[in-house]
């Protein structure tokens, strides 16, 4: 298999990104502007305002975040993407995306009429340099929601967000991140983190902060239990009322963030913390897993003080298929949306919006274009087993729901496919040290991107189209030739089909996603008849295990076969998988015992 590091890869923007673009572009028209005056006004340059000596690039309104036009706040519906820090061939900690790649990606994101990019952690200097250069030339800028990452390994080990190794680490990361967006940081190399000299000041383009991660409910419960009698938090910019200990920590973390930027740079901007459906303030009696509705983190118990000039908003990761109550709670599954159709996603969004006094951003939403599936949705908006066309259509529909239910905007997860990712139902059957180097279409988490990375430096090695020119152009020779290279000639049946039943040549090729097989049958004057002509590929992939008998009986072998690809025509072919080997999520596969 060719190494991506050497051969490169071709990045192809998925066709259905255009569908999402079309929906977003549609919202630029009169339908939306009737509802929200100023949301879609053309932007020529970014403004800031001075409030009590502080520079403010954005503000929180009653329903939307706001930017300034001619000194006045204007509502801005967020239409954006989440961007990870990895690309194929690299782990996230390598921070390997180049400035040229960021520049190209920003152009594509702008072309689809998005207005914001959310990042979860510090990116390399190239991100900030490319964004600043892009925004200085474009008519409509790309804003940023900057995340501040929490070390989840330390958090899980301690079970207490207040522990020094968590709070101090997070405070240091907060200060680094604030310095970075102001172009005022030199970060030494640290394993697993971006580093370098940060001189690009993008502070006018940063709409706000979204601190933290998807909080594990066990950590929230554990923290609360360890600090039962902690008083409500009273800070300079935030305070709490009847809050849990974890919520008090979040209030303090946001207070520290605002305080550092205010005191050092005399800037303020909107702020939020990451939340998700698992820890939302709602109760979900239909949820079958106790952990998924065990504890809440409620933004409403955290109150901004008058010293916070830019405002406070809520942000949630909301998907249509998870947690499971989305498929079982009848008030959601029976909810009728603006189209007059049942829509569990819109029903949940409606409830979520109603229990918040501040704007709510859907900071993650989307479905993956993977062959493997991880969760189902009652309407077919599944986590996987979707084509790119279906992915684009569903993502567009979800964004429409986000808008129609009065949310402050939606950010698609994600901009690019992420090959290093894993999913629960097949992660035990690959090598975690090799994940970034190949594209696993069975892993839904790898295939959320609007932009996919197709194998090959500039084009696919071969296409499954029945033509052989690409095989020849790539110089791929046969592995076996009938009567030569150890290949045996098949016995004759003298039924008129022996010529087409003969396998003249066997070829094999591979790339970063698939293994390709090609069979050249003998020439015949008869149409190919799959009832008389078929073949089986027997694959031995794991030493010391596998089946010795071929499915259907009749033939045995001393080798152990883990997979049998039974080629019997378009509608009857199948893959047999040895029962010792998992067949979890193997489309068109049957277990073979």
C-alpha positions in Angstrom: 0.0 0.0 0.0 1.3 3.4 -0.9 2.2 5.7 2.0 0.3 8.9 2.0 3.2 10.7 3.5 5.2 10.0 0.3 2.5 9.8 -2.4 0.2 12.5 -1.2 -3.6 12.4 -1.5 -6.3 14.1 -3.5 -8.7 16.1 -1.5 -12.1 16.2 -3.2 -14.9 18.4 -1.8 -18.0 16.3 -1.7 -20.7 16.9 -4.2 -23.3 17.4 -1.5 -21.4 20.2 0.1 -23.1 22.1 -2.8 -26.5 21.1 -1.4 -25.6 22.5 2.0 -24.3 25.6 0.2 -27.6 25.9 -1.7 -29.6 25.7 1.5 -27.4 28.3 3.2 -27.6 30.5 0.2 -31.4 30.2 0.1 -31.5 31.5 3.6 -29.7 34.6 2.4 -32.9 35.5 0.5 -36.1 37.2 1.5 -37.6 34.4 3.6 -35.0 34.8 6.4 -34.6 38.6 6.2 -38.3 39.0 7.0 -37.7 37.3 10.3 -34.4 38.7 11.3 -33.6 42.1 10.2 -29.9 42.5 9.4 -28.9 38.9 9.7 -27.9 38.6 6.1 -26.6 42.1 5.3 -23.5 42.1 3.1 -20.3 42.5 5.0 -17.4 44.5 3.7 -15.2 44.7 6.7 -15.1 43.8 10.4 -15.9 46.4 13.0 -15.3 46.6 16.7 -16.8 49.0 19.2 -15.5 50.5 22.4 -17.6 49.9 25.6 -16.3 51.3 28.8 -12.8 51.3 27.4 -13.0 47.7 26.2 -12.8 46.6 22.5 -15.8 44.4 21.6 -15.9 42.6 18.2 -19.2 40.8 18.8 -22.1 40.8 21.2 -24.9 38.4 22.3 -28.4 39.5 21.4 -31.7 38.0 22.4 -31.7 35.2 19.9 -28.5 35.5 17.9 -24.9 36.5 18.3 -24.3 39.9 16.8 -21.6 41.7 14.9 -21.3 45.5 14.4 -22.2 47.4 11.3 -21.9 51.2 11.3 -21.5 51.0 15.1 -24.7 49.1 15.6 -25.2 45.5 16.6 -26.6 43.3 13.8 -27.9 39.7 14.3 -25.8 37.1 12.7 -27.1 33.6 12.0 -24.1 31.3 12.4 -23.6 29.0 9.4 -20.4 27.2 9.8 -18.2 24.1 10.1 -16.1 22.5 12.7 -12.5 22.0 11.7 -10.3 19.4 13.3 -6.5 19.6 13.5 -5.6 16.4 11.6 -5.3 15.3 8.0 -4.7 11.9 6.5 -1.3 10.4 7.3 -1.0 12.2 10.6 -2.2 12.1 14.1 -3.9 15.3 15.5 -0.9 15.9 17.8 1.3 16.4 14.8 -0.5 19.6 13.8 0.5 18.8 10.2 -2.0 20.9 8.2 -0.1 23.4 6.0 -0.8 27.1 5.5 -1.5 26.4 1.8 -4.1 23.8 2.8 -5.8 26.1 5.3 -5.9 28.8 2.7 -7.5 26.5 0.2 -10.0 25.2 2.8 -11.0 28.7 3.8 -11.8 29.5 0.2 -14.0 26.4 -0.1 -15.7 27.2 3.1 -16.4 30.8 2.0 -17.6 29.5 -1.3 -20.4 27.5 0.4 -21.6 30.7 2.1 -20.5 29.8 5.6 -19.5 32.6 7.9 -17.8 30.8 10.9 -15.2 28.1 11.6 -15.1 26.5 15.0 -11.9 24.9 16.2 -11.6 22.9 19.4 -8.0 23.7 20.4 -5.0 25.6 19.3 -4.0 25.0 15.7 -0.5 25.7 14.4 0.4 29.3 13.4 -0.5 28.5 9.8 -4.2 28.5 10.7 -4.1 32.0 12.1 -1.9 33.3 9.4 -4.0 31.9 6.6 -7.3 33.1 8.2 -6.0 36.6 8.6 -4.7 36.7 5.0 -8.0 35.3 3.7 -10.1 37.8 5.6 -8.1 40.7 4.5 -8.9 39.9 0.9 -12.4 38.6 0.9 -15.6 40.5 1.0 -17.3 38.4 3.6 -15.0 37.3 6.4 -14.9 34.0 8.1 -15.3 34.4 11.8 -13.9 32.0 14.4 -15.3 30.3 17.5 -12.2 29.4 19.4 -12.2 26.4 21.7 -10.1 25.9 24.8 -9.3 22.2 25.2 -9.4 20.2 28.5 -7.0 17.3 28.9 -9.6 14.5 29.1 -7.1 11.8 30.1 -6.2 13.7 33.3 -9.8 14.5 33.9 -10.9 10.9 33.7 -8.0 9.8 35.9 -8.8 12.2 38.7 -12.6 12.2 38.5 -12.6 15.8 39.7 -12.5 18.9 37.5 -11.3 20.9 40.5 -8.1 18.8 40.9 -5.0 20.9 40.5 -3.8 18.9 37.5 -7.0 19.8 35.7 -7.7 23.4 36.8 -4.1 24.6 36.5 -3.6 22.9 33.2 -6.8 24.4 31.8 -5.9 27.9 33.2 -2.5 27.7 31.4 -4.1 26.6 28.2 -6.6 29.4 28.5 -3.9 32.0 28.8 -2.0 30.5 25.9 -5.0 30.5 23.6 -5.9 34.1 24.4 -2.4 35.2 23.6 -2.5 33.2 20.4 -5.5 34.9 18.9 -3.9 38.3 19.7 -0.8 37.3 17.8 1.3 37.4 20.9 2.6 33.9 21.7 5.6 31.8 21.3 4.8 28.3 22.3 7.6 25.8 22.7 7.2 22.3 21.2 5.0 20.0 23.4 4.2 16.4 22.5 0.7 16.2 21.1 0.2 20.0 20.8 0.6 22.8 18.2 3.5 25.1 18.8 5.5 27.9 17.2 5.6 31.6 16.9 2.1 33.1 16.7 2.2 36.6 15.3 -1.0 36.8 13.3 -3.6 38.9 15.3 -7.0 37.5 14.4 -8.8 39.0 17.5 -11.2 41.1 15.4 -12.5 37.9 13.7 -13.0 35.7 16.8 -16.7 35.8 17.6 -16.3 34.1 20.9 -15.0 31.4 23.1 -16.5 27.9 23.5 -14.5 26.3 26.3 -14.1 22.7 27.3 -15.2 19.3 25.8 -18.2 17.0 25.9 -18.3 16.4 29.6 -18.5 12.8 30.6 -21.5 12.4 33.0 -19.5 10.2 35.4 -17.0 13.0 35.8 -19.7 15.5 36.4 -21.3 13.2 39.1 -18.0 12.5 40.7 -17.0 16.2 40.8 -20.4 17.1 42.4 -20.0 14.4 45.0 -16.5 15.5 46.0 -17.6 19.2 46.5 -21.1 19.0 47.9 -20.9 22.0 50.2 -19.1 24.3 47.8 -20.7 27.8 47.9 -22.1 29.4 44.8 -19.5 31.2 42.7 -19.2 35.0 42.8 -16.8 36.3 40.3 -16.1 39.5 38.4 -17.9 38.5 35.3 -20.0 35.5 36.3 -21.9 34.2 39.3 -24.1 31.2 40.0 -27.4 30.5 41.7 -28.2 27.1 43.1 -25.6 25.5 40.8 -23.9 22.2 41.1 -20.2 22.1 41.9 -19.4 21.3 38.2 -21.5 24.3 37.1 -19.6 26.5 39.5 -16.3 25.3 38.1 -17.5 26.2 34.6 -18.6 29.7 35.8 -15.1 30.2 37.3 -13.4 28.9 34.1 -15.4 31.4 32.0 -14.7 34.1 34.5 -11.0 33.5 34.4 -11.1 33.5 30.6 -12.8 36.9 30.4 -10.7 38.3 33.2 -7.4 37.5 31.5 -8.3 38.9 28.1 -9.9 42.0 29.7 -7.0 42.8 32.0 -4.2 42.0 29.5 -5.7 43.2 26.2 -8.7 45.3 27.1 -10.9 43.1 24.9 -14.0 41.1 25.6 -16.1 38.8 23.3 -19.0 36.4 23.8 -18.3 33.2 25.7 -19.9 29.8 26.2 -19.0 26.3 27.3 -19.3 23.0 25.3 -22.4 21.0 26.2 -24.2 18.1 24.6 -27.5 16.3 24.8 -26.2 13.8 27.4 -25.9 16.6 30.0 -28.7 18.9 28.8 -31.1 20.4 31.4 -34.1 18.3 30.1 -35.4 15.0 31.4 -35.8 12.1 29.0 -37.9 9.3 30.5 -37.7 7.2 27.3 -33.8 7.0 27.5 -32.9 3.4 27.9 -29.3 4.1 29.2 -29.2 5.6 32.7 -25.9 7.2 32.0 -27.3 9.2 29.1 -29.8 11.0 31.4 -28.0 10.8 34.7 -26.9 14.4 35.3 -27.4 17.9 33.8 -25.2 20.9 33.2 -27.5 23.8 33.1 -26.3 27.1 31.5 -29.2 28.9 33.2 -27.8 28.7 36.7 -24.8 30.7 35.5 -25.4 34.4 35.3 -23.3 37.1 33.7 -22.6 40.2 35.8 -22.8 43.8 34.4 -19.0 43.7 34.0 -19.4 41.2 31.1 -20.1 43.5 28.2 -20.1 41.0 25.3 -22.5 38.5 26.6 -23.0 34.7 27.3 -24.6 32.1 25.1 -25.3 28.3 25.2 -23.8 25.8 22.8 -24.7 22.2 22.3 -23.7 19.2 20.1 -27.0 17.8 18.8 -27.3 14.9 16.5 -30.6 13.2 15.3 -29.7 9.6 16.3 -28.1 9.9 19.7 -28.8 9.4 22.6 -31.4 6.7 22.0 -34.3 8.7 23.5 -34.4 10.6 20.3 -35.9 7.5 18.7 -38.2 6.6 21.6 -39.6 9.8 23.1 -43.0 10.2 21.4 -43.2 14.0 21.9 -40.2 14.1 19.6 -41.0 11.3 17.2 -44.5 12.6 16.7 -43.5 16.3 16.5 -44.7 18.0 13.3 -42.2 20.4 11.8 -42.7 23.4 9.6 -42.9 21.1 6.6 -45.9 19.3 8.1 -43.7 16.1 8.7 -42.8 14.1 11.7 -39.4 15.2 12.9 -37.7 14.1 16.1 -34.8 16.4 15.6 -36.9 19.5 15.3 -39.0 18.4 18.3 -35.9 18.1 20.5 -34.5 21.5 19.3 -37.8 23.2 20.2 -37.7 21.9 23.8 -34.0 22.8 24.1 -34.6 26.3 22.9 -37.5 26.8 25.3 -35.5 26.0 28.4 -32.8 28.6 27.8 -32.9 32.3 28.4 -29.9 33.0 26.2 -29.2 32.2 22.5 -28.4 28.6 21.7 -25.9 27.6 19.1 -25.9 24.1 17.7 -22.2 23.8 17.8 -22.1 20.3 16.2 -24.6 18.5 13.9 -24.4 16.2 10.9 -24.3 12.7 9.6 -21.4 10.7 8.1 -21.1 9.2 4.6 -19.7 5.9 5.7 -20.5 2.3 4.8 -20.5 1.3 8.4 -23.3 2.5 10.8 -23.0 3.2 14.5 -26.5 4.4 15.4 -29.9 4.5 13.7 -32.5 7.2 13.5 -36.2 6.6 13.1 -36.3 8.7 9.9 -33.2 7.3 8.4 -30.9 10.1 9.4 -28.4 7.5 10.7 -24.8 7.6 11.9 -23.5 6.0 8.8 -24.5 3.7 5.9 -25.2 6.8 3.9 -24.0 7.9 0.5 -22.5 11.4 0.0 -25.8 12.5 -1.7 -27.8 11.3 1.3 -25.3 13.0 3.7 -25.7 16.3 2.0 -29.4 16.2 1.8 -29.8 15.2 5.5 -27.3 17.9 6.7 -29.2 20.5 4.7 -32.4 19.4 6.3 -30.9 19.5 9.8 -29.7 23.0 9.2 -33.1 24.1 8.1 -34.5 22.6 11.3 -31.9 24.5 13.4 -32.9 27.7 11.7 -36.7 27.2 11.8 -36.6 26.2 15.5 -35.0 29.5 16.4 -31.5 28.4 17.3 -28.6 30.9 16.9 -27.1 28.9 14.2 -25.5 25.5 13.3 -22.0 24.3 12.7 -21.7 21.1 10.6 -19.5 18.4 12.0 -17.1 18.4 10.3 -15.2 20.2 7.6 -12.8 17.4 6.7 -12.8 13.6 7.1 -10.6 12.4 10.0 -8.9 9.1 9.4 -7.5 8.8 12.9 -11.0 8.4 14.4 -12.5 5.2 15.7 -16.0 3.9 16.5 -17.1 1.6 19.3 -18.3 -1.3 17.1 -15.1 -1.9 15.2 -12.3 -0.2 17.0 -11.1 -3.5 18.5 -10.3 -4.9 15.1 -7.8 -2.5 13.7 -4.4 -1.2 14.7 -4.7 2.2 16.5 -1.2 3.1 15.6 -2.0 2.8 11.9 -5.4 4.4 11.7 -4.4 7.8 10.2 -2.7 6.0 7.3 -5.8 4.4 5.7 -9.5 5.3 5.2 -11.8 2.9 6.9 -15.2 3.2 5.3 -16.7 1.0 8.0 -15.9 3.6 10.7 -18.5 6.3 10.7 -16.4 8.7 12.8 -13.9 9.0 10.0 -16.4 10.0 7.4 -18.3 13.1 8.7 -16.4 15.5 6.6 -17.9 17.8 3.9 -14.5 17.3 2.3 -13.3 13.8 1.7 -9.7 12.7 1.0 -9.7 10.3 -1.8 -6.8 7.9 -2.3 -4.1 8.7 -4.8 -1.8 11.6 -5.3 -4.0 13.1 -8.0 -6.5 10.5 -9.0 -7.7 7.0 -8.1 -5.4 4.2 -9.0 -8.2 2.2 -10.5 -12.0 2.6 -10.8 -14.5 -0.1 -10.4 -16.1 0.4 -13.8 -15.3 -2.8 -15.8 -12.6 -1.1 -17.9 -9.0 -2.1 -17.8 -7.2 1.0 -19.2 -6.5 2.4 -15.7 -5.0 -0.9 -14.6 -2.7 -0.9 -17.6 -1.9 2.8 -17.2 -0.9 2.1 -13.6 1.4 -0.7 -14.7 -0.4 -3.3 -12.6 0.5 -6.8 -13.8 -1.3 -10.1 -13.2 -0.7 -12.1 -10.0 -1.7 -15.3 -11.8 -2.1 -16.4 -15.4 -3.9 -19.5 -16.5 -1.4 -22.3 -17.3 1.4 -20.1 -15.9 2.6 -18.7 -12.5 1.3 -21.8 -10.8 -2.3 -21.2 -11.8 -4.3 -24.3 -12.7 -6.6 -24.5 -15.7 -10.2 -25.3 -14.6 -11.8 -28.6 -15.7 -14.1 -28.5 -18.6 -17.8 -29.2 -18.5 -18.5 -29.1 -22.2 -21.7 -27.2 -21.8 -20.9 -24.4 -24.1 -19.7 -22.1 -21.3 -16.2 -23.4 -20.6 -14.6 -20.5 -22.4 -16.2 -17.8 -20.4 -15.8 -19.8 -17.2 -12.1 -19.9 -17.7 -10.2 -17.4 -15.5 -7.3 -16.2 -17.7 -5.8 -13.7 -15.3 -6.1 -12.5 -11.7 -5.0 -9.0 -10.7 -4.9 -7.2 -7.4 -4.3 -3.6 -6.5 -4.7 -1.5 -3.3 -4.8 2.1 -2.1 -5.4 3.8 1.2 -9.1 2.8 1.2 -9.7 -0.5 -0.7 -8.2 -3.7 -2.0 -9.2 -4.2 -5.6 -9.5 -7.6 -7.4 -9.8 -8.0 -11.2 -10.7 -11.3 -12.9 -10.3 -11.6 -16.7 -12.6 -14.4 -17.8 -12.0 -16.2 -21.1 -13.5 -14.8 -24.3 -16.8 -16.2 -25.4 -19.4 -15.5 -28.0 -22.1 -15.9 -25.3 -23.4 -13.2 -22.9 -21.9 -13.7 -19.4 -24.3 -16.0 -17.5 -23.8 -15.7 -13.7 -25.8 -18.9 -13.1 -23.1 -20.8 -14.9 -20.0 -18.7 -14.2 -18.9 -17.5 -10.8 -15.8 -17.3 -8.7 -14.8 -17.1 -5.0 -11.8 -15.2 -3.5 -10.4 -16.8 -0.4 -8.5 -14.5 1.8 -6.2 -15.5 4.7 -5.6 -12.4 6.7 -4.7 -13.7 10.2 -2.1 -16.3 10.8 -3.2 -19.4 12.7 -7.0 -19.1 12.3 -9.7 -19.3 9.7 -11.9 -21.9 8.0 -10.6 -24.8 6.0 -13.9 -25.6 4.3 -15.2 -23.3 1.6 -18.8 -22.1 2.0 -21.2 -24.4 0.3 -18.9 -27.4 0.9 -17.0 -29.5 -1.6 -13.6 -28.0 -1.3 -11.2 -27.9 1.6 -7.7 -26.4 2.2 -4.9 -26.6 4.6 -4.8 -22.8 4.8 -7.2 -21.0 7.1 -9.5 -18.5 5.3 -10.9 -15.5 7.1 -13.0 -14.1 4.3 -14.6 -15.6 1.2 -15.8 -13.2 -1.5 -18.4 -15.2 -3.4 -18.9 -13.5 -6.8 -22.2 -14.7 -8.3 -23.5 -11.6 -10.1 -24.9 -8.2 -9.1 -27.7 -9.4 -6.8 -26.4 -12.7 -5.4 -22.8 -12.0 -4.5 -21.8 -11.9 -0.8 -18.9 -11.8 1.5 -18.5 -14.7 4.0 -16.7 -13.8 7.3 -15.2 -16.4 9.6 -17.1 -16.4 12.8 -13.9 -16.0 14.8 -13.4 -12.7 12.9 -16.0 -10.1 13.7 -18.6 -9.3 11.1 -19.9 -6.3 13.0 -21.2 -3.7 10.6 -20.0 -5.7 7.5 -22.4 -4.8 4.8 -23.5 -7.7 2.6 -21.6 -10.1 4.9 -22.7 -13.3 6.5 -20.9 -15.1 9.3 -19.2 -18.4 8.3 -18.9 -21.1 10.9 
